[in-house]
Amino acid sequence: MTSVREGIALVLNCGSSSVKYQVVDTGQPKPLVNGLIERVFDFTEAIDELIESLAKPDSGVNLDDLMVVGHRVVQGGAEFTAPTIVDDEVERKIGLLATLAPLHTPPNAAGIAAARVAFPHLPHVAVFDTAFHQTLPEAAYTYAIDRRVAEAHSVRRYGFHGTSHAFVSARTAEAMGRDARDLAIIVLHLGNGASACAVKGGRSIDTSMGLTPLEGLVMGTRSGDIDPAVVFHLARTAGMEISEIDDELNKRGGMLGLCGHSDMRDVEHAAEGGDHDARLALEVYTRRIRGYIGQYWAQLGSLDAITFTAGVGENSDVVRAMSLAGLEELGVILDPERNVGKKREPTLVSSDESKVEVWVIPTNEEREIALQAIAAVS
């Protein structure tokens, strides 16, 4: 996470049919305003609606106080390795990255274009989900396919949720009262999308999402890791088209595919009621997490902390307990009482005897985007 510079930023996260926004005063712990505009068909109209809302006397915001507009951009490719002030050329290049993230990049780019028109007097900064992972060693981001094919089509591990991993790993170090440069941390960002990240000395050295957000952990509707030959098998034996298989793995897989529920609360409720499929789904989900903990522990060479974050990580004591079950002999000992319930503040949930500290740290990607955007224009 970048060092704190105080200021007020408008943070925009433009999805396929929505605009999430926050106005963040970095000198205050909570946002001045946060909101969501849904059913967006035209981003210019959505930004106009946002301005109209913020301009109201009771909004709590003075538009003249805004210092910068920070934009979440999911895919930065190999070119964008840091927060970047947006000009016409940068906007054009972001648009060209749509082939790497076809679901996310077009709305990200459309939101930037609309906001630049609406706020022409303010600097705009793109903050990329992939940027934190640009420190991956070459052996970590390289896939074992023909190098010429990989280079020609930009096939490599990019990783995602980088803004969250940056924020949470830094907050973990703060909570521990340690310097991030001295720590080895595994961050588990568990939401509808989920990823693991190995952070050493404040830098990402490995992460579970790859070329796209499909790879890695089991998610709400995404399969995560799977034998690539499943694609060929389904094409040959089921006669499925590539687009159908894409939907199967991205939209109908994961927890939804395993037990019919994508929301972890529904999965846990069904499992408690004796639903075999839901119980199995939980075991598959947490077994995958446990496997990545072991893999990243080996890559890090040592481990100081494991941190859970995002919707599932912050709220599900069941997932936290099942994910760490059996690791006691390795020095990871959860305290059952500390672990109970949802966590709204940084909370230590490991026992005093645990060699590895286990934390729950609520993520705040919007604040991290604001911090990085302000730092970029300071």
C-alpha positions as CSV (number, residue, x, y, z in Angstrom):
1,M,0.0,0.0,0.0
2,T,1.2,3.5,-0.8
3,S,2.2,6.0,1.9
4,V,-0.7,8.2,3.0
5,R,-1.2,11.6,1.4
6,E,-4.3,13.4,2.5
7,G,-6.9,14.6,0.1
8,I,-10.4,13.9,-1.2
9,A,-11.0,11.5,-4.1
10,L,-14.0,10.2,-6.0
11,V,-13.5,6.5,-6.6
12,L,-15.4,4.8,-9.5
13,N,-15.8,1.1,-10.1
14,C,-17.7,0.7,-13.4
15,G,-19.1,-2.8,-14.0
16,S,-21.1,-4.2,-16.9
17,S,-24.3,-2.6,-15.7
18,S,-23.5,-0.7,-12.5
19,V,-21.4,2.1,-11.1
20,K,-20.1,1.7,-7.5
21,Y,-18.7,4.9,-6.1
22,Q,-17.2,6.4,-3.0
23,V,-16.0,9.8,-2.0
24,V,-13.0,9.2,0.2
25,D,-11.3,11.7,2.5
26,T,-8.1,10.0,3.3
27,G,-7.8,12.0,6.5
28,Q,-10.9,10.3,7.8
29,P,-11.4,6.6,8.5
30,K,-14.8,6.3,6.7
31,P,-15.9,7.4,3.3
32,L,-17.9,10.7,3.0
33,V,-20.3,9.0,0.6
34,N,-20.7,5.6,-1.0
35,G,-23.3,4.4,-3.3
36,L,-24.3,2.2,-6.3
37,I,-26.1,3.0,-9.5
38,E,-27.6,-0.1,-11.1
39,R,-29.1,-1.0,-14.4
40,V,-26.7,1.2,-16.3
41,F,-27.1,1.2,-20.0
42,D,-25.3,4.5,-20.7
43,F,-22.3,5.5,-18.5
44,T,-22.6,9.2,-19.4
45,E,-26.1,9.2,-18.0
46,A,-24.9,7.3,-14.9
47,I,-22.1,9.8,-14.2
48,D,-24.6,12.6,-14.7
49,E,-26.9,11.0,-12.2
50,L,-23.9,10.6,-9.8
51,I,-23.0,14.3,-10.1
52,E,-26.6,15.3,-9.5
53,S,-26.6,13.3,-6.4
54,L,-23.3,14.6,-5.0
55,A,-24.3,18.2,-5.8
56,K,-27.3,18.1,-3.4
57,P,-26.8,20.3,-0.3
58,D,-27.3,17.3,2.0
59,S,-24.9,15.0,0.2
60,G,-22.0,15.7,2.6
61,V,-19.7,16.4,-0.3
62,N,-18.5,19.7,-1.9
63,L,-17.6,18.8,-5.5
64,D,-15.0,21.7,-5.5
65,D,-13.0,19.8,-2.9
66,L,-12.4,16.8,-5.1
67,M,-8.7,16.4,-5.9
68,V,-8.7,13.4,-8.2
69,V,-11.0,10.7,-9.7
70,G,-9.6,7.2,-9.2
71,H,-10.8,4.4,-11.4
72,R,-10.7,0.7,-10.7
73,V,-9.4,-1.1,-13.8
74,V,-9.4,-4.9,-13.6
75,Q,-6.7,-5.6,-16.3
76,G,-3.5,-3.6,-16.8
77,G,-1.7,-6.2,-18.9
78,A,2.1,-6.2,-18.8
79,E,2.3,-2.5,-19.6
80,F,0.5,-0.8,-16.7
81,T,2.5,-1.7,-13.6
82,A,1.5,1.2,-11.4
83,P,-1.3,3.8,-10.9
84,T,-1.4,5.8,-14.1
85,I,-2.7,9.3,-14.9
86,V,-5.2,9.0,-17.7
87,D,-4.7,10.9,-20.9
88,D,-6.1,10.1,-24.4
89,E,-3.4,7.6,-25.1
90,V,-3.7,5.8,-21.8
91,E,-7.5,5.6,-22.3
92,R,-6.9,4.1,-25.8
93,K,-4.5,1.5,-24.5
94,I,-6.9,0.5,-21.7
95,G,-9.5,-0.1,-24.3
96,L,-7.2,-2.4,-26.2
97,L,-6.9,-4.7,-23.2
98,A,-10.4,-5.9,-23.7
99,T,-9.2,-9.1,-25.2
100,L,-7.6,-10.1,-21.9
101,A,-10.7,-9.2,-19.8
102,P,-13.7,-9.0,-22.1
103,L,-16.2,-8.8,-19.3
104,H,-14.5,-6.2,-17.3
105,T,-12.4,-3.9,-19.5
106,P,-15.1,-2.4,-21.8
107,P,-17.2,-1.0,-18.9
108,N,-14.0,0.1,-17.1
109,A,-13.0,2.0,-20.2
110,A,-16.5,3.4,-20.8
111,G,-16.7,4.7,-17.3
112,I,-13.3,6.4,-17.6
113,A,-14.4,8.1,-20.9
114,A,-17.6,9.3,-19.4
115,A,-16.0,10.6,-16.2
116,R,-13.3,12.5,-18.1
117,V,-16.0,14.4,-19.9
118,A,-18.0,15.0,-16.7
119,F,-14.9,16.1,-14.7
120,P,-12.6,17.7,-17.3
121,H,-10.8,19.9,-14.7
122,L,-9.8,17.0,-12.5
123,P,-6.9,14.5,-13.0
124,H,-8.1,10.9,-13.5
125,V,-6.0,8.0,-12.3
126,A,-6.4,4.3,-13.4
127,V,-5.6,1.9,-10.6
128,F,-5.1,-1.6,-11.9
129,D,-6.1,-4.9,-10.1
130,T,-3.1,-6.5,-11.8
131,A,-0.5,-4.0,-10.8
132,F,0.4,-5.4,-7.4
133,H,1.3,-8.7,-9.0
134,Q,3.8,-7.2,-11.4
135,T,6.5,-8.2,-8.8
136,L,5.9,-11.9,-9.5
137,P,9.1,-13.6,-10.5
138,E,9.2,-14.8,-14.1
139,A,8.9,-18.4,-13.1
140,A,5.7,-17.6,-11.2
141,Y,3.9,-15.8,-14.1
142,T,5.1,-18.1,-17.0
143,Y,2.8,-20.9,-18.3
144,A,4.5,-24.0,-19.7
145,I,3.2,-23.5,-23.3
146,D,5.1,-22.6,-26.5
147,R,6.9,-19.3,-25.7
148,R,6.2,-17.9,-29.2
149,V,2.4,-18.5,-28.8
150,A,2.4,-17.1,-25.3
151,E,4.3,-13.9,-26.3
152,A,2.2,-13.4,-29.4
153,H,-1.1,-13.6,-27.5
154,S,0.0,-12.1,-24.1
155,V,-0.6,-15.4,-22.3
156,R,0.8,-15.3,-18.8
157,R,-0.3,-15.1,-15.2
158,Y,-1.5,-11.5,-14.4
159,G,-3.4,-12.1,-11.1
160,F,-6.3,-10.0,-9.8
161,H,-7.7,-8.5,-6.6
162,G,-4.3,-6.8,-6.4
163,T,-5.7,-3.6,-4.8
164,S,-7.3,-5.7,-2.0
165,H,-4.2,-7.8,-1.5
166,A,-2.0,-4.7,-1.3
167,F,-4.3,-3.0,1.2
168,V,-4.9,-6.1,3.4
169,S,-1.3,-7.2,3.5
170,A,-0.2,-3.7,4.7
171,R,-3.0,-3.6,7.3
172,T,-2.0,-7.0,8.5
173,A,1.5,-5.7,9.2
174,E,0.1,-2.7,11.0
175,A,-2.1,-4.9,13.1
176,M,0.9,-7.1,14.0
177,G,2.9,-4.0,14.9
178,R,5.6,-5.2,12.4
179,D,7.3,-3.8,9.3
180,A,5.7,-5.3,6.2
181,R,9.2,-5.6,4.7
182,D,10.0,-8.2,7.4
183,L,6.9,-10.4,6.9
184,A,5.7,-13.4,4.9
185,I,1.9,-13.3,4.6
186,I,-0.7,-15.3,2.8
187,V,-3.8,-13.2,2.1
188,L,-7.0,-15.1,1.3
189,H,-9.5,-12.8,-0.5
190,L,-12.7,-14.8,-0.3
191,G,-15.7,-13.3,-1.9
192,N,-17.9,-14.3,-4.8
193,G,-14.6,-14.1,-6.6
194,A,-11.7,-15.5,-4.6
195,S,-7.9,-15.5,-4.8
196,A,-4.9,-16.3,-2.6
197,C,-1.7,-14.2,-2.6
198,A,1.7,-14.9,-1.2
199,V,3.2,-11.6,0.0
200,K,6.9,-11.4,1.0
201,G,8.4,-8.2,2.2
202,G,5.3,-6.3,1.0
203,R,5.5,-7.6,-2.5
204,S,3.4,-10.2,-4.3
205,I,5.4,-13.3,-5.2
206,D,2.6,-15.6,-6.2
207,T,-1.2,-15.5,-6.7
208,S,-3.9,-17.9,-7.6
209,M,-5.7,-16.1,-10.4
210,G,-4.0,-16.3,-13.7
211,L,-4.5,-15.0,-17.3
212,T,-8.1,-14.5,-16.2
213,P,-10.0,-14.5,-12.9
214,L,-11.1,-18.1,-13.5
215,E,-8.0,-19.9,-12.3
216,G,-7.3,-20.8,-8.7
217,L,-9.7,-21.1,-5.8
218,V,-13.3,-22.4,-6.0
219,M,-15.6,-19.3,-6.2
220,G,-19.3,-18.5,-6.2
221,T,-19.8,-19.5,-9.9
222,R,-16.3,-20.1,-11.2
223,S,-14.7,-23.5,-11.1
224,G,-11.1,-22.4,-10.3
225,D,-8.4,-24.9,-11.1
226,I,-9.5,-27.6,-13.5
227,D,-7.8,-30.0,-15.9
228,P,-7.6,-28.0,-19.2
229,A,-8.6,-31.2,-21.0
230,V,-12.1,-30.8,-19.5
231,V,-12.6,-28.2,-22.2
232,F,-11.7,-30.6,-25.0
233,H,-13.6,-33.5,-23.4
234,L,-16.8,-31.4,-23.2
235,A,-16.4,-30.2,-26.8
236,R,-15.9,-33.8,-28.1
237,T,-18.4,-35.7,-25.9
238,A,-21.1,-33.2,-25.2
239,G,-20.8,-31.2,-28.4
240,M,-20.5,-28.0,-26.5
241,E,-19.3,-24.8,-28.1
242,I,-16.5,-22.8,-26.6
243,S,-19.0,-20.1,-25.5
244,E,-21.0,-22.7,-23.7
245,I,-18.0,-24.2,-21.9
246,D,-16.9,-20.6,-21.0
247,D,-20.3,-20.1,-19.4
248,E,-20.2,-23.5,-17.7
249,L,-16.8,-22.7,-16.0
250,N,-17.4,-19.0,-15.3
251,K,-21.1,-18.7,-14.6
252,R,-22.4,-22.2,-13.7
253,G,-19.5,-23.7,-11.9
254,G,-18.0,-23.2,-8.5
255,M,-20.4,-23.4,-5.5
256,L,-23.4,-22.9,-7.7
257,G,-22.4,-25.9,-9.9
258,L,-21.6,-28.1,-6.9
259,C,-24.7,-27.5,-4.8
260,G,-27.0,-25.0,-6.4
261,H,-26.0,-22.1,-4.2
262,S,-23.5,-19.3,-5.0
263,D,-23.9,-17.4,-1.8
264,M,-21.9,-18.9,1.0
265,R,-24.6,-18.2,3.6
266,D,-27.0,-20.4,1.7
267,V,-24.4,-23.1,1.3
268,E,-23.7,-23.2,5.0
269,H,-27.4,-23.2,5.9
270,A,-28.0,-26.1,3.5
271,A,-25.0,-28.0,4.9
272,E,-26.2,-27.5,8.4
273,G,-29.6,-29.0,7.4
274,G,-27.9,-32.2,6.2
275,D,-27.6,-31.4,2.4
276,H,-24.8,-33.7,1.2
277,D,-24.0,-31.6,-1.9
278,A,-23.7,-28.4,0.2
279,R,-21.4,-30.2,2.7
280,L,-19.3,-31.6,-0.1
281,A,-19.1,-28.1,-1.7
282,L,-17.8,-26.7,1.5
283,E,-15.2,-29.4,1.7
284,V,-14.1,-28.9,-1.9
285,Y,-13.9,-25.1,-1.3
286,T,-11.8,-25.2,1.8
287,R,-9.6,-28.1,0.7
288,R,-8.6,-25.9,-2.3
289,I,-7.7,-23.1,0.1
290,R,-5.7,-25.4,2.3
291,G,-3.8,-26.6,-0.7
292,Y,-2.8,-23.1,-1.7
293,I,-1.7,-22.3,1.9
294,G,0.7,-25.2,1.7
295,Q,1.9,-24.3,-1.7
296,Y,2.5,-20.6,-0.9
297,W,4.1,-21.5,2.5
298,A,6.7,-23.5,0.5
299,Q,7.2,-20.6,-1.9
300,L,7.6,-18.1,0.8
301,G,10.0,-20.3,2.8
302,S,8.5,-19.1,6.1
303,L,5.1,-17.8,7.3
304,D,4.2,-15.1,9.8
305,A,0.5,-14.7,9.1
306,I,-2.5,-15.9,7.3
307,T,-5.2,-13.2,6.7
308,F,-8.8,-13.7,5.6
309,T,-10.7,-10.9,3.9
310,A,-13.7,-10.0,1.7
311,G,-17.3,-11.1,2.1
312,V,-16.7,-14.8,2.9
313,G,-13.4,-14.3,4.6
314,E,-14.7,-11.6,6.9
315,N,-18.1,-13.2,7.7
316,S,-17.8,-17.0,7.7
317,D,-16.2,-18.5,10.8
318,V,-17.1,-21.9,9.3
319,V,-15.0,-21.3,6.2
320,R,-12.1,-20.0,8.3
321,A,-12.2,-23.0,10.6
322,M,-12.5,-25.6,7.8
323,S,-9.7,-23.9,5.8
324,L,-7.2,-24.2,8.6
325,A,-8.3,-27.6,9.9
326,G,-5.4,-30.1,10.2
327,L,-2.7,-27.4,10.1
328,E,-2.1,-27.4,13.9
329,E,1.0,-29.6,13.6
330,L,2.4,-26.9,11.3
331,G,1.9,-24.2,13.9
332,V,-1.5,-22.8,12.8
333,I,-3.9,-23.0,15.7
334,L,-7.2,-21.2,15.5
335,D,-8.9,-20.0,18.7
336,P,-12.5,-21.1,18.5
337,E,-13.8,-18.3,20.6
338,R,-11.9,-15.6,18.8
339,N,-13.0,-16.9,15.5
340,V,-16.7,-16.9,16.2
341,G,-18.9,-14.5,14.1
342,K,-18.5,-11.7,11.6
343,K,-15.5,-9.4,11.9
344,R,-15.9,-5.6,11.2
345,E,-12.5,-4.6,12.5
346,P,-9.0,-6.2,12.3
347,T,-9.2,-9.2,14.6
348,L,-6.7,-11.8,15.7
349,V,-8.4,-15.2,15.6
350,S,-5.5,-17.5,16.3
351,S,-4.6,-18.8,19.7
352,D,-1.7,-17.4,21.7
353,E,0.2,-20.7,21.1
354,S,-0.1,-20.4,17.3
355,K,3.3,-19.9,15.7
356,V,1.5,-18.3,12.7
357,E,-0.8,-15.5,13.4
358,V,-4.3,-15.7,11.8
359,W,-6.1,-12.4,11.1
360,V,-9.3,-11.2,9.7
361,I,-8.8,-7.8,8.1
362,P,-11.8,-6.1,6.3
363,T,-10.7,-5.0,2.9
364,N,-11.3,-1.5,1.6
365,E,-10.3,-1.4,-2.1
366,E,-11.9,2.0,-2.6
367,R,-9.7,3.6,0.1
368,E,-6.6,2.0,-1.4
369,I,-7.6,3.3,-4.9
370,A,-8.1,6.8,-3.4
371,L,-4.7,6.6,-1.7
372,Q,-2.9,5.4,-4.8
373,A,-4.7,8.0,-7.0
374,I,-3.8,10.9,-4.7
375,A,-0.2,9.7,-4.5
376,A,0.0,9.6,-8.3
377,V,-1.0,13.2,-8.7
378,S,0.8,14.6,-5.7
